[in-house]
Amino acid sequence: MTHFLSTHCTFTLPKTSKSNFKYQNCSSAVTFQNPKTSHLTLKSQFRSYQNKPFTALATSTIGQDIASKAHENSNDQFLSPKNKKVMVIGGDGYCGWATALHLSKKGYEVAVVDSLVRRLFDHQLGLESLTPIVSIQNRIKRWKQLTGKTISLYVGDICDFEFLAESFKSFEPDAVVHFGEQRSAPYSMIDRSRAVFTQQNNVIGTLNVLFAIKEFREECHLVKLGTMGEYGTPNIDIEEGYITITHNGRTDTLPYPKQAGSFYHLSKVHDSHNIAFTCRAWGLRATDLNQGVVYGLRTDETEMHEELCNRFDYDGVFGTALNRFCVQAAVGHPLTVYGKGGQTRGYLDIRDTVQCVELAIANPANPGEFRVFNQFTEQFSVNDLAKLVTKAGEKLGLEVMAVSVPNPRVEAEEHYYNAKHTKLIELGLIPHLLSDSLLDSVLNFAIKYKDRVDTAQIMPNVSWKKIGVKPKTVSV
Ligand SMILES: NC(=O)c1ccc[n+]([C@@H]2O[C@H](COP(=O)([O-])OP(=O)(O)OC[C@H]3O[C@@H](n4cnc5c(N)ncnc54)[C@H](O)[C@@H]3O)[C@@H](O)[C@H]2O)c1
């Protein structure tokens, strides 16, 4: 059943700006601009589905300020977290913990589902987060004590369908944010058993989530973390999920080709196909967030107390490029540039990860829709990052040097890279771009905890080419 909802917002525009607004899911829109005051009034009607209004946002050529004001001023009930329940699978991990707190603070009712297997990987490989992290139970208790907000906890493996089904029946989520996967490319390339574990854990876990939604919460919106690494590095622009191709005189819009670079990235490709299929076949609604490489540590919520502190990986298996470089600079280790260092990827601040997930939940996909957003804010090559960290480190009095180390991966070291990333901006994302102050703050964090750094864990020691069937212990 389709309803119409009226909304009415007023903005003040800078004198020089153009009032060129775009509307999403908007059946009609009228703008009135007062030439003297520059006040712009939007009056519009937004379609809703089954009594649930679609999200309606206005963005303009003058950019993010207006988008955010539209976001705040909109009457759209879909933007309200009131009574919305969000299940965060993988909520004890790097992205998941920050997201669970952020959504709880915003008023969503949150449940964390996690097997804590990530903490087990650390024990097995002899690794540790740079920052000390307390147990998930104590994290959640501290959050309750500071904010009065409850986060429910379900400890278990989503590959165990009975456990997942019970969690669904007990919590009854309106949205599921799925971070709960083995997420390291090097981990998946250690040996055969880790490759098999990664694909089993990720693909079966996601399949179980799809079945749980179908069986118990068909209206529930799945927000799934994919990766930009699914696309590889094609010699053409990367689109957001789909590409329109004309072949032998016929045209179609098809899933963008995937060229994953590890067994981990391949697990994400398989997930994407399974999710797309269930949207088509069962009418599920899903958003695949093809996330770039995340950097940074603090979010508004994690910095409220040291027991809310997030994990920060710097080792050769779980550490990601920019976070690793900051720790290397702090302890006087040369920055480890793999090969020629021309590898270019999309990056984002962890504060934008939580923002993007919030936007995806507040603006759900339609039933049957498989939506893909490229979730990153800026592109950098490894050499770019090494230069930025060298400069920031020198400002803090550190002696920083970058060296080229043999590349353990099989990947292009110099290539074309231009990936689109406009859809989240259109929904209202206000990016935290990589700045000197952010680099200073991450470097200062790394300096604060430098006594916890095990320098033996810094060099990469998982080789894409040498992977074999023999179980391997990575730790030195
Ligand atoms: N960190 C990044 O830079 C980055 C970049 C792109 C995409 N991603 C994606 O974002 C998601 C989260 O990444 P992260 O860095 O927070 O990883 P993480 O390893 O810190 O967190 C993942 C969490 O999921 C849990 N988990 C794994 N398998 C599970 C299972 N079968 N059942 C229940 N819980 C399980 C782990 O215990 C862990 O707490 C992953 O899907 C990853 O692929 C991350």
The ligand as a Tripos MOL2 file, in Angstrom:
@<TRIPOS>MOLECULE
LIG
   44    48     1     0     0
SMALL
NO_CHARGES

@<TRIPOS>ATOM
      1 N1         38.8090   -3.1870    9.0080 N.am      1 LIG1
      2 C1         38.8290   -2.8460    7.7370 C.2       1 LIG1
      3 O1         39.6840   -2.0680    7.2750 O.2       1 LIG1
      4 C2         37.7750   -3.3840    6.8020 C.ar      1 LIG1
      5 C3         37.8180   -2.9830    5.4520 C.ar      1 LIG1
      6 C4         36.8460   -3.4520    4.5710 C.ar      1 LIG1
      7 C5         35.8520   -4.3090    5.0270 C.ar      1 LIG1
      8 N2         35.8340   -4.6910    6.3490 N.ar      1 LIG1
      9 C6         34.7830   -5.6160    6.7720 C.3       1 LIG1
     10 O2         34.1470   -5.1410    7.9420 O.3       1 LIG1
     11 C7         33.8170   -6.2270    8.8010 C.3       1 LIG1
     12 C8         34.3880   -5.9650   10.1800 C.3       1 LIG1
     13 O3         35.8090   -5.8230   10.0980 O.3       1 LIG1
     14 P1         36.6510   -5.5660   11.4010 P.3       1 LIG1
     15 O4         37.9000   -4.9130   10.9920 O.co2     1 LIG1
     16 O5         35.8020   -4.9680   12.4260 O.co2     1 LIG1
     17 O6         36.9990   -7.0820   11.8030 O.3       1 LIG1
     18 P2         37.2520   -7.7110   13.2430 P.3       1 LIG1
     19 O7         37.9720   -8.9910   13.0170 O.co2     1 LIG1
     20 O8         37.8390   -6.7180   14.1660 O.co2     1 LIG1
     21 O9         35.7610   -8.0260   13.7410 O.3       1 LIG1
     22 C9         34.9940   -9.0870   13.2420 C.3       1 LIG1
     23 C10        34.1860   -9.6420   14.4120 C.3       1 LIG1
     24 O10        33.3510  -10.6950   13.9350 O.3       1 LIG1
     25 C11        33.3960  -11.7790   14.8280 C.3       1 LIG1
     26 N3         33.1030  -13.0050   14.0760 N.ar      1 LIG1
     27 C12        33.8200  -13.5540   13.0560 C.ar      1 LIG1
     28 N4         33.2400  -14.6810   12.6380 N.ar      1 LIG1
     29 C13        32.1040  -14.8590   13.3860 C.ar      1 LIG1
     30 C14        31.0910  -15.8430   13.4170 C.ar      1 LIG1
     31 N5         31.1140  -16.9150   12.6060 N.pl3     1 LIG1
     32 N6         30.0780  -15.7130   14.3200 N.ar      1 LIG1
     33 C15        30.0380  -14.6380   15.1540 C.ar      1 LIG1
     34 N7         30.9840  -13.6760   15.1760 N.ar      1 LIG1
     35 C16        32.0110  -13.7930   14.2910 C.ar      1 LIG1
     36 C17        34.7990  -11.7320   15.4080 C.3       1 LIG1
     37 O11        34.9050  -12.3890   16.6660 O.3       1 LIG1
     38 C18        35.0630  -10.2350   15.5040 C.3       1 LIG1
     39 O12        34.7180   -9.7230   16.7680 O.3       1 LIG1
     40 C19        34.3620   -7.4820    8.1440 C.3       1 LIG1
     41 O13        33.3230   -8.1590    7.4830 O.3       1 LIG1
     42 C20        35.3660   -6.9640    7.1450 C.3       1 LIG1
     43 O14        35.4760   -7.8080    6.0440 O.3       1 LIG1
     44 C21        36.7800   -4.2410    7.2300 C.ar      1 LIG1
@<TRIPOS>BOND
     1     1     2 1
     2     2     3 2
     3     2     4 1
     4     4     5 ar
     5     4    44 ar
     6     5     6 ar
     7     6     7 ar
     8     7     8 ar
     9     8     9 1
    10     8    44 ar
    11     9    10 1
    12     9    42 1
    13    10    11 1
    14    11    12 1
    15    11    40 1
    16    12    13 1
    17    13    14 1
    18    14    15 2
    19    14    16 1
    20    14    17 1
    21    17    18 1
    22    18    19 2
    23    18    20 1
    24    18    21 1
    25    21    22 1
    26    22    23 1
    27    23    24 1
    28    23    38 1
    29    24    25 1
    30    25    26 1
    31    25    36 1
    32    26    27 ar
    33    26    35 ar
    34    27    28 ar
    35    28    29 ar
    36    29    30 ar
    37    29    35 ar
    38    30    31 1
    39    30    32 ar
    40    32    33 ar
    41    33    34 ar
    42    34    35 ar
    43    36    37 1
    44    36    38 1
    45    38    39 1
    46    40    41 1
    47    40    42 1
    48    42    43 1
@<TRIPOS>SUBSTRUCTURE
     1 LIG1         1 GROUP 0 **** ****
